[in-house]
């Protein structure tokens, strides 16, 4: 019979009852430890997630603030531009009378087109008719006999006919404006495209007429730059106004509002609003699509100061830009006038000898 000791503690051939509670206790303790470790692990994960959520929320708050600041800045900028446009529209165009600020209408009268050389013809007398006698229908007359009464002599007939009138000379029209004044002599700038003439002396138009204050003034082409499409016209125009130039310290920028000003041959002032689309060191591009007579005229800012010259052929932005090119007024100093840096603005330059 098995004793109680063998039953509790076991023997060499069997396990005792103590093993079962031991296993149960060990399993219970293991479960507690595993649960504790699981709780600690997931607590750490939750804490990390909470930290990331707080950081993400902070970044979102910062991003929202930046977006709000950017929106406020954009609204302020748009409001400022709209205010500038409203102010410009309220003030209207800066120049009411183009002639009062030295803007003129120009006519380049080109040289006559050379007549084609006459073709040479055989001047030998025609062969005599095959049959003898007078040709049928011909009126033969002894050259020694005087012409009949009322019949003019061949000499009188040839000298009495007036010579044919010369063909009209080609004319181009455009605009220019005064840039330099020396006593009664004034120099006006315009485009070279207006005054170029392959048949004229030195390749320019022999005659130029300027219309200013209802007066037609004769001028002459003084100097030019074919690449930049600018030319100076010299004329004894009295004392026209030389407008102020916009200083280089105030460069134009994309989006600026400018006006192309011109004077028609009838004396009417034309002003066309334009917006700057692109800027490069020597020129700017606008959305202006002017009529031909505006070419050579000035682009002015809202204060009436000259910014650039509307050109016809200078294309620094490509061969077919979507807009109108204008040469910076400072280029005129670089190429055709003698200027100092302090003169590129309120002080006017002097003409080169």
C-alpha positions in Angstrom: 0.0 0.0 0.0 1.3 3.4 -1.0 2.1 5.7 1.8 1.0 9.3 2.0 4.5 10.4 1.5 4.8 8.6 -1.8 1.5 10.0 -2.9 2.5 13.6 -2.1 6.2 13.6 -2.9 6.3 10.6 -5.3 8.6 7.8 -5.6 11.1 6.4 -7.9 8.3 5.0 -10.1 5.7 7.8 -10.1 5.3 11.5 -9.6 3.7 12.9 -6.6 0.8 15.3 -6.2 3.1 18.3 -5.7 4.0 18.4 -9.4 0.5 19.5 -10.4 0.4 22.6 -8.2 3.9 23.4 -9.2 3.0 23.3 -12.8 0.0 25.4 -12.2 1.9 27.9 -10.1 4.7 28.2 -12.7 2.1 28.6 -15.5 0.3 31.2 -13.5 3.4 33.2 -12.8 4.5 32.9 -16.4 1.1 34.2 -17.6 1.4 37.1 -15.2 4.9 37.9 -16.5 3.9 37.6 -20.1 0.9 39.8 -19.6 3.0 42.3 -17.8 5.6 42.4 -20.6 2.8 42.7 -23.2 1.3 45.6 -21.2 4.7 47.4 -20.9 5.4 46.8 -24.7 2.1 48.2 -25.9 2.3 51.0 -23.4 5.6 52.1 -24.9 4.1 51.8 -28.4 1.1 53.9 -27.4 3.3 56.5 -25.8 5.4 56.6 -29.1 2.3 57.0 -31.2 1.0 59.7 -28.9 4.4 61.6 -29.3 4.2 61.2 -33.1 0.6 62.4 -33.1 1.6 65.5 -31.0 4.5 66.2 -33.3 2.3 65.8 -36.4 -0.3 68.0 -34.9 2.3 70.6 -34.2 3.6 70.4 -37.7 0.1 70.7 -39.1 -0.5 73.8 -36.9 2.8 75.3 -38.3 1.8 74.5 -41.8 -1.7 76.0 -41.3 -0.1 79.2 -40.0 2.3 79.4 -42.9 -0.5 78.8 -45.4 -2.5 81.6 -43.6 0.4 83.9 -43.7 1.0 83.1 -47.4 -2.7 83.7 -48.1 -2.6 87.0 -46.3 0.5 88.0 -48.2 -1.0 87.0 -51.5 -4.2 88.9 -50.7 -2.2 92.0 -49.7 -0.1 91.8 -52.9 -3.2 91.4 -55.1 -5.0 94.2 -53.3 -1.9 96.4 -53.8 -1.9 95.6 -57.5 -5.6 96.2 -57.8 -5.2 99.5 -56.0 -2.5 100.5 -58.4 -4.7 99.6 -61.4 -7.6 101.4 -59.9 -5.4 104.4 -59.2 -4.1 104.3 -62.8 -7.6 104.0 -64.2 -8.7 106.9 -62.0 -5.9 109.1 -63.0 -6.1 108.1 -66.7 -3.2 108.2 -69.1 -0.2 110.1 -67.9 0.2 112.3 -71.0 -2.7 114.3 -72.4 -0.8 116.3 -75.1 2.0 114.4 -76.9 3.3 117.5 -78.6 3.7 119.3 -75.3 6.3 116.7 -74.2 8.3 116.7 -77.4 6.6 113.8 -79.2 6.4 114.3 -83.0 4.9 112.6 -86.0 7.5 111.6 -88.5 7.4 111.1 -92.3 10.4 109.6 -94.0 10.4 110.5 -97.7 12.4 107.9 -99.5 14.5 108.4 -102.6 12.8 107.8 -106.0 12.9 104.2 -107.2 15.4 104.0 -110.0 13.8 103.6 -113.4 14.6 100.4 -115.3 17.1 100.8 -118.1 15.5 101.0 -121.5 15.9 98.0 -123.7 18.0 98.6 -126.9 16.1 98.1 -130.2 17.4 97.8 -133.8 17.2 101.3 -135.3 18.0 100.2 -138.8 15.5 101.2 -141.5 13.0 98.5 -142.5 13.6 96.8 -145.8 11.8 98.3 -148.9 8.5 96.7 -149.9 8.7 94.0 -152.5 6.5 95.9 -155.0 7.7 99.2 -156.3 5.8 102.3 -155.5 4.3 103.6 -152.3 3.1 101.3 -149.6 -0.6 101.1 -149.5 -2.1 103.5 -147.0 1.1 105.5 -146.6 1.2 109.3 -147.1 4.4 110.3 -148.7 5.6 113.9 -148.5 8.7 115.6 -149.8 10.7 116.6 -146.7 11.7 119.8 -148.5 8.1 120.9 -148.7 6.8 123.0 -145.8 4.0 121.4 -143.8 0.6 122.2 -144.8 -1.4 124.9 -143.1 -2.3 124.0 -139.6 0.0 121.0 -139.5 2.8 121.3 -136.9 6.3 120.5 -137.9 7.9 117.3 -136.5 10.2 119.6 -134.4 7.3 121.5 -133.0 5.4 118.3 -132.3 8.3 116.8 -130.3 9.1 119.9 -128.3 5.5 120.8 -127.4 4.8 117.6 -125.4 5.5 118.1 -121.7 7.8 115.5 -120.0 6.0 112.9 -118.0 5.7 113.7 -114.2 8.1 111.8 -112.0 6.6 108.9 -110.0 5.6 109.6 -106.4 8.3 109.0 -103.8 7.6 106.3 -101.2 6.7 107.6 -97.7 6.8 105.9 -94.3 5.1 107.3 -91.2 6.0 106.8 -87.5 6.6 108.6 -84.3 9.7 110.1 -82.5 10.4 112.2 -79.5 13.0 114.8 -78.4 15.9 113.5 -76.4 18.6 116.3 -76.8 18.3 120.0 -77.3 21.2 122.3 -78.3 20.0 125.8 -78.9 17.5 125.7 -81.8 18.7 122.3 -82.9 16.9 119.3 -81.4 17.6 115.6 -81.8 14.7 113.2 -81.9 14.9 109.4 -81.6 12.9 107.0 -83.7 13.3 103.6 -85.2 15.9 102.9 -87.9 13.3 100.9 -89.7 11.4 104.1 -90.4 14.3 105.9 -92.1 16.2 103.1 -93.8 16.3 103.5 -97.6 18.6 101.3 -99.9 18.3 104.0 -102.6 19.1 106.9 -100.4 22.5 108.4 -99.5 24.3 106.3 -96.9 21.3 103.9 -97.0 18.9 106.3 -95.2 16.0 108.5 -96.3 17.2 111.7 -97.9 14.2 113.7 -96.5 12.5 113.6 -93.2 9.5 115.7 -92.0 8.5 116.3 -88.4 5.0 117.5 -87.4 5.1 119.4 -84.1 2.5 121.9 -82.9 0.9 122.0 -86.4 4.2 122.9 -88.0 6.0 120.7 -90.6 9.8 120.8 -89.9 12.5 119.5 -92.2 14.9 117.1 -90.6 17.8 114.8 -91.5 19.0 111.4 -90.3 22.0 112.1 -88.1 23.1 108.7 -86.7 21.7 105.2 -86.2 22.2 101.7 -84.9 20.8 99.0 -87.3 21.0 96.2 -84.7 19.0 98.0 -82.0 16.7 99.6 -84.6 17.2 103.2 -83.3 18.1 106.4 -85.1 18.6 110.1 -84.3 16.9 112.8 -86.4 18.3 116.3 -86.4 16.0 119.3 -86.9 15.8 123.0 -86.1 12.6 122.6 -84.1 12.9 125.6 -81.8 12.5 124.7 -78.1 10.5 121.5 -77.8 10.1 119.9 -74.4 12.6 117.0 -73.6 10.7 114.6 -71.3 12.2 113.2 -68.1 13.6 109.7 -68.3 12.9 107.0 -65.6 16.1 106.6 -63.6 17.9 103.3 -63.7 17.5 103.0 -60.0 13.8 102.3 -60.7 13.9 99.4 -63.0 10.6 98.1 -64.5 9.3 94.7 -63.5 7.0 92.1 -65.0 3.4 93.3 -64.4 4.2 97.0 -64.5 1.7 99.2 -66.4 3.1 101.4 -69.1 1.7 103.6 -71.9 2.7 103.9 -75.5 2.3 107.5 -76.6 2.3 108.7 -80.2 1.2 111.7 -82.3 -0.7 111.1 -85.5 0.0 113.2 -88.6 -3.3 115.1 -87.9 -2.0 116.2 -84.5 -4.1 113.8 -82.3 -2.5 112.2 -79.2 -2.7 108.5 -79.0 -2.1 106.5 -75.8 -2.3 102.8 -75.5 -2.0 100.9 -72.2 0.5 98.0 -72.0 1.7 95.5 -69.3 5.3 94.4 -69.1 5.5 90.7 -69.9 9.3 90.1 -69.8 12.5 92.2 -69.1 16.1 91.8 -70.2 19.0 94.2 -69.8 18.5 96.1 -73.1 14.8 95.7 -73.8 11.4 94.7 -72.4 8.4 92.9 -73.8 4.8 94.1 -73.4 1.4 92.8 -74.5 1.1 95.9 -76.7 0.0 95.4 -80.3 0.3 99.0 -81.6 -0.5 100.4 -85.0 2.4 101.2 -87.3 2.5 104.9 -86.6 3.2 104.2 -82.9 6.6 102.6 -83.7 9.4 104.8 -82.7 7.4 106.5 -79.9 8.1 106.3 -76.2 6.8 103.9 -73.5 6.1 106.0 -70.4 5.3 105.0 -66.8 2.4 106.3 -64.7 4.4 109.5 -64.0 5.0 110.2 -67.6 8.7 109.4 -67.5 10.2 107.7 -70.6 11.1 104.1 -70.1 11.7 102.7 -73.6 11.4 103.1 -77.4 8.8 101.0 -79.2 10.8 99.2 -81.9 10.0 97.4 -85.1 12.7 94.9 -85.7 14.9 94.4 -82.6 13.9 91.0 -81.2 16.0 89.9 -78.2 13.1 87.7 -77.0 13.0 85.6 -80.2 11.9 86.0 -83.8 8.2 85.8 -83.1 7.6 87.1 -79.5 4.0 87.2 -78.3 3.9 91.0 -77.8 5.8 94.2 -78.7 9.5 94.8 -78.0 10.8 98.2 -76.7 14.4 99.2 -76.4 15.5 100.6 -73.0 16.0 104.3 -73.1 19.4 103.8 -71.4 20.6 102.0 -74.6 20.3 105.2 -76.5 23.0 106.6 -74.2 25.2 103.6 -74.7 25.0 103.7 -78.5 24.2 107.2 -79.9 24.7 109.7 -77.1 27.4 110.7 -74.6 26.0 110.1 -71.1 27.2 109.7 -67.6 25.6 107.4 -65.1 24.1 110.3 -63.3 22.4 111.4 -66.5 20.4 108.3 -67.0 17.3 109.8 -65.4 16.4 113.3 -64.5 19.4 115.0 -66.2 19.4 114.9 -69.9 22.4 113.7 -71.9 24.3 115.7 -74.6 24.5 114.7 -78.2 27.7 113.1 -79.5 29.7 115.3 -81.9 
